[in-house]
Amino acid sequence: MALRHLISPLDLTEEETTRILDLADRIGTHKEAYAHLAEGKQLATLFYEPSTRTRLSFESAMLSLGGQTLGFAGAEQSSATKGETVADTVRVVSCYADIIAMRHPKEGAPLCASMYATIPVINAGDGGHYHPTQTLIDLLTIRQRKGRLDHLTVGFCGDLKFGRTVHSLVNSLVRYPGNEFYFISPEELRIPDYMIERTLKPSHSTYREVSDLEETLPKLDVLYMTRVQKERFFNEEDYIRLKDTYILNKEKLELAPSDMPVLHPLPRVDEISVDVDSDPRAAYFQQVQNGKYVRMALILALLEITDPLTGEKVL
């Protein structure tokens, strides 16, 4: 089989996506059956910018499969400080590991890495571009909460300009029939034009760009909140002006349907009040747990390891 990478959520077909989600569900239910499948395998985590959940989730996933991890948690800890290119780094790391998870602040860096690596590369987030593993986590959580991935009205709120998790999830959800979208943001952080022209219009998706969260909440099946990302701003004054535009609290949540899950890729700052955490609609910590299972499933799939419960490979 040809070497497979995961750089964009669209690198997986709808059928392959479903198989990954199904495997993640099985792992969550039968953890012991998967505990030793990656023994002797090594995952390299090449993280050129800070991360807590994604990096630890990848490492936890590999360790839970019986494998090992190596890597770095910041560009300053790598030979990038000496001027080494991404291409040379992955050539070297391909000699040490069996699979790579890479996060990079520059859009396209993981794609570049995949062109030179001799082992599978997983994009763990590249700038404001894509975050395909988070997309799979989001899809799994939505499917668990709503029982389907089609004919949903999904609201995205906050930083839609730089939000790579938003861009990735929209790219996936437009492939399922009947989905509609509300993009809730200030003008400065609206969904990029390229997302409208390359994704929403070609798929003939129904979408609306609005600014009022409270008015939109009653219309939604799913709400996806995001933080305003300080690290993406060139001007701190703009960040300070926009960071508290939307704050979801228990009072506002009363306007929403009783079965509307609230998702957030985390970390949050203050865009979701802690008084929402106890509401049964809060799904963001469920996303965190799903993150481990999804990444376990991806590692097994890209390493072409047979699922012991089905006797088949996933990809």
C-alpha positions as CSV (number, residue, x, y, z in Angstrom):
1,M,0.0,0.0,0.0
2,A,1.2,3.5,-0.8
3,L,2.4,5.7,2.1
4,R,-0.5,7.6,3.5
5,H,-0.4,11.0,5.3
6,L,-3.1,13.1,7.0
7,I,-2.5,16.7,6.1
8,S,-6.1,17.9,5.3
9,P,-9.3,16.4,6.6
10,L,-10.2,15.8,2.9
11,D,-7.3,13.4,2.6
12,L,-9.8,10.9,4.0
13,T,-12.9,9.9,2.0
14,E,-16.2,10.0,3.7
15,E,-16.1,6.2,4.0
16,E,-12.6,6.3,5.4
17,T,-13.6,9.0,7.9
18,T,-16.5,6.8,9.1
19,R,-14.1,3.8,9.5
20,I,-11.8,6.0,11.6
21,L,-14.6,7.2,13.8
22,D,-16.0,3.7,14.2
23,L,-12.5,2.4,15.3
24,A,-12.2,5.3,17.8
25,D,-15.6,4.3,19.3
26,R,-14.4,0.7,19.5
27,I,-11.2,1.7,21.2
28,G,-13.1,3.8,23.8
29,T,-15.2,0.7,24.6
30,H,-12.6,-2.0,24.4
31,K,-9.3,-0.3,25.5
32,E,-7.6,-3.5,26.6
33,A,-7.9,-5.0,23.1
34,Y,-5.7,-2.3,21.6
35,A,-3.2,-1.9,24.5
36,H,-0.2,-3.7,22.8
37,L,-0.8,-3.2,19.1
38,A,2.0,-0.7,18.5
39,E,4.7,-2.3,20.6
40,G,8.1,-1.7,19.0
41,K,6.7,1.4,17.1
42,Q,7.8,5.0,17.8
43,L,5.9,8.3,17.3
44,A,7.8,11.5,16.8
45,T,6.0,14.6,18.0
46,L,7.6,17.6,16.1
47,F,5.9,20.6,17.7
48,Y,7.2,24.0,16.5
49,E,4.7,26.0,18.6
50,P,3.2,25.5,22.1
51,S,0.5,22.8,22.7
52,T,-0.9,21.0,25.7
53,R,-3.8,18.9,24.6
54,T,-2.7,17.9,21.1
55,R,0.9,17.0,21.9
56,L,0.0,15.1,25.1
57,S,-3.0,13.5,23.4
58,F,-0.7,12.1,20.7
59,E,1.8,10.9,23.2
60,S,-0.9,9.3,25.4
61,A,-2.4,7.7,22.3
62,M,0.9,6.0,21.3
63,L,1.7,5.0,24.9
64,S,-1.8,3.5,25.3
65,L,-1.1,1.4,22.1
66,G,2.1,0.1,23.7
67,G,4.4,2.2,21.6
68,Q,7.0,4.9,22.5
69,T,7.3,8.6,21.8
70,L,10.2,11.0,21.1
71,G,10.3,14.6,19.9
72,F,10.3,18.2,20.9
73,A,7.8,20.7,22.3
74,G,9.0,23.9,20.8
75,A,11.1,25.2,17.8
76,E,13.7,26.5,20.3
77,Q,14.4,22.9,21.3
78,S,15.1,21.8,17.7
79,S,17.8,22.4,15.1
80,A,15.4,24.9,13.5
81,T,17.3,27.4,15.7
82,K,20.4,26.5,13.7
83,G,18.6,27.0,10.4
84,E,17.6,23.4,9.6
85,T,14.7,23.2,7.2
86,V,11.5,21.2,7.8
87,A,12.5,18.9,4.9
88,D,15.9,18.0,6.5
89,T,14.3,17.5,9.9
90,V,11.8,15.0,8.7
91,R,14.4,13.2,6.6
92,V,16.4,12.7,9.8
93,V,13.4,11.9,12.0
94,S,12.3,9.3,9.4
95,C,15.4,7.3,10.4
96,Y,14.4,7.3,14.1
97,A,10.6,6.9,14.2
98,D,7.7,5.1,12.5
99,I,5.2,8.0,12.3
100,I,5.3,11.8,12.8
101,A,2.8,14.2,14.3
102,M,3.8,17.8,13.4
103,R,2.5,21.2,14.5
104,H,3.9,24.3,12.9
105,P,3.0,28.0,12.9
106,K,3.4,28.2,9.1
107,E,0.6,27.1,6.8
108,G,1.8,24.2,4.5
109,A,4.8,23.1,6.7
110,P,3.3,19.6,7.4
111,L,2.5,19.2,3.6
112,C,6.1,20.1,2.9
113,A,7.2,17.5,5.5
114,S,5.1,14.8,3.9
115,M,6.9,15.3,0.6
116,Y,10.3,14.4,2.2
117,A,9.3,12.0,4.9
118,T,9.6,8.2,4.4
119,I,7.1,7.5,7.2
120,P,3.5,8.8,7.6
121,V,3.0,12.4,8.6
122,I,0.0,13.7,10.6
123,N,-0.7,17.4,10.5
124,A,-1.3,18.4,14.2
125,G,-2.1,22.0,13.2
126,D,-0.5,24.4,10.7
127,G,-1.0,28.1,11.4
128,G,-4.5,29.2,10.6
129,H,-4.9,26.5,8.0
130,Y,-5.9,23.0,9.0
131,H,-6.2,20.8,12.1
132,P,-7.5,17.5,10.7
133,T,-7.2,15.4,13.8
134,Q,-9.3,17.9,15.7
135,T,-11.8,17.7,12.9
136,L,-12.1,14.0,13.4
137,I,-12.5,14.5,17.2
138,D,-15.2,17.1,16.5
139,L,-17.0,14.8,14.1
140,L,-16.9,11.9,16.6
141,T,-18.3,14.1,19.4
142,I,-21.1,15.5,17.2
143,R,-22.0,12.0,16.0
144,Q,-22.1,10.8,19.6
145,R,-24.3,13.7,20.7
146,K,-26.6,14.0,17.7
147,G,-26.5,10.5,16.2
148,R,-25.7,11.8,12.8
149,L,-23.4,14.1,10.8
150,D,-26.0,15.3,8.2
151,H,-29.0,17.7,8.2
152,L,-27.6,19.8,11.1
153,T,-27.5,23.5,11.7
154,V,-24.1,24.3,13.0
155,G,-23.1,27.6,14.5
156,F,-19.4,28.7,14.6
157,C,-18.7,31.6,16.9
158,G,-15.6,33.7,17.6
159,D,-12.4,33.8,15.6
160,L,-13.4,32.4,12.2
161,K,-10.6,34.2,10.4
162,F,-7.7,32.4,12.0
163,G,-9.5,29.4,13.4
164,R,-7.9,26.4,11.7
165,T,-10.3,24.1,13.6
166,V,-13.2,25.9,12.1
167,H,-11.8,25.8,8.6
168,S,-11.1,22.1,8.9
169,L,-14.5,21.2,10.3
170,V,-16.4,23.2,7.7
171,N,-14.4,21.4,5.0
172,S,-15.6,18.1,6.3
173,L,-19.2,19.0,7.2
174,V,-20.0,20.3,3.7
175,R,-19.6,16.7,2.5
176,Y,-22.6,15.6,4.4
177,P,-26.1,16.4,2.9
178,G,-28.4,19.0,4.4
179,N,-25.9,20.8,6.7
180,E,-26.4,24.5,7.2
181,F,-24.0,27.0,8.8
182,Y,-24.2,30.2,10.9
183,F,-20.9,32.1,11.1
184,I,-21.1,34.3,14.2
185,S,-18.2,36.8,14.4
186,P,-17.2,40.5,14.4
187,E,-16.4,41.8,10.9
188,E,-12.7,41.7,11.6
189,L,-12.8,37.9,12.3
190,R,-15.3,36.8,9.7
191,I,-14.9,33.5,7.8
192,P,-12.2,34.0,5.1
193,D,-13.3,34.7,1.5
194,Y,-11.4,31.7,0.3
195,M,-13.5,29.4,2.5
196,I,-16.6,30.8,1.0
197,E,-15.3,30.6,-2.6
198,R,-13.5,27.3,-2.4
199,T,-15.7,25.4,0.1
200,L,-19.1,26.7,0.7
201,K,-20.2,27.9,-2.7
202,P,-18.9,24.8,-4.6
203,S,-20.8,22.5,-2.2
204,H,-23.9,24.6,-2.5
205,S,-24.1,24.9,1.3
206,T,-26.5,27.2,3.0
207,Y,-24.7,29.6,5.2
208,R,-25.3,33.0,6.9
209,E,-22.8,35.4,8.4
210,V,-24.2,37.1,11.5
211,S,-22.9,39.0,14.5
212,D,-25.6,38.3,17.2
213,L,-25.0,35.1,19.2
214,E,-28.1,35.4,21.4
215,E,-30.4,35.7,18.4
216,T,-28.8,32.7,16.6
217,L,-28.7,30.3,19.5
218,P,-32.4,29.1,19.2
219,K,-31.8,28.0,15.6
220,L,-28.8,25.7,16.2
221,D,-28.3,22.0,16.5
222,V,-24.6,22.4,17.4
223,L,-22.6,25.4,18.7
224,Y,-18.8,25.5,18.1
225,M,-17.2,28.2,20.2
226,T,-13.6,29.4,19.6
227,R,-11.3,31.7,21.4
228,V,-9.8,34.9,19.9
229,Q,-6.2,33.8,19.4
230,K,-3.8,36.3,20.7
231,E,-0.8,34.6,18.9
232,R,-2.4,35.3,15.5
233,F,-2.6,39.1,15.9
234,F,0.0,41.5,14.8
235,N,-1.6,44.3,16.8
236,E,-2.2,43.8,20.6
237,E,-4.8,46.6,20.6
238,D,-6.9,44.8,18.1
239,Y,-6.7,41.6,20.2
240,I,-7.7,43.4,23.4
241,R,-10.6,45.1,21.6
242,L,-12.0,41.8,20.1
243,K,-11.2,39.2,22.7
244,D,-14.4,39.5,24.8
245,T,-16.8,40.0,21.9
246,Y,-18.6,36.7,22.7
247,I,-18.9,35.1,26.1
248,L,-21.2,32.1,26.5
249,N,-22.7,31.8,30.0
250,K,-25.4,29.9,31.6
251,E,-28.0,32.6,31.1
252,K,-27.3,32.8,27.4
253,L,-27.3,29.1,27.0
254,E,-31.0,29.1,28.2
255,L,-31.8,30.5,24.8
256,A,-30.5,27.3,23.1
257,P,-32.2,24.0,22.4
258,S,-32.0,21.5,25.3
259,D,-30.0,19.0,23.2
260,M,-27.6,21.5,21.5
261,P,-24.0,20.4,22.4
262,V,-21.4,23.1,23.0
263,L,-18.1,22.2,21.4
264,H,-14.7,24.1,21.8
265,P,-11.3,22.9,20.7
266,L,-9.7,24.4,23.8
267,P,-7.9,26.1,25.4
268,R,-10.5,28.5,26.4
269,V,-9.9,31.9,27.9
270,D,-13.2,33.5,28.9
271,E,-15.4,32.9,25.9
272,I,-17.2,30.1,27.8
273,S,-18.0,30.8,31.4
274,V,-17.2,28.1,33.9
275,D,-20.9,28.1,34.9
276,V,-21.6,26.3,31.6
277,D,-19.3,23.4,32.6
278,S,-22.0,21.7,34.7
279,D,-24.6,21.9,31.9
280,P,-25.2,18.6,30.1
281,R,-24.8,20.3,26.8
282,A,-21.1,21.1,27.5
283,A,-19.2,18.7,25.3
284,Y,-15.7,20.1,25.3
285,F,-14.2,17.8,27.8
286,Q,-15.8,14.9,26.0
287,Q,-13.9,16.2,23.0
288,V,-10.7,15.9,24.9
289,Q,-11.3,12.3,25.8
290,N,-12.3,11.5,22.2
291,G,-9.0,13.1,21.1
292,K,-7.0,10.2,22.6
293,Y,-9.2,7.6,20.9
294,V,-9.2,9.3,17.5
295,R,-5.4,9.6,17.5
296,M,-5.0,6.0,18.6
297,A,-7.3,5.1,15.6
298,L,-5.2,7.2,13.2
299,I,-1.9,5.8,14.4
300,L,-3.2,2.2,13.8
301,A,-4.7,3.2,10.4
302,L,-1.6,4.9,9.1
303,L,0.7,2.2,10.4
304,E,-1.5,-0.4,8.7
305,I,-2.1,-2.3,11.9
306,T,-5.0,-4.8,11.8
307,D,-8.0,-4.1,14.1
308,P,-8.2,-7.1,16.4
309,L,-11.9,-6.8,16.8
310,T,-12.7,-6.8,13.1
311,G,-9.6,-8.6,11.7
312,E,-9.3,-5.8,9.1
313,K,-7.1,-2.8,8.4
314,V,-8.9,0.5,8.5
315,L,-7.3,2.1,5.4
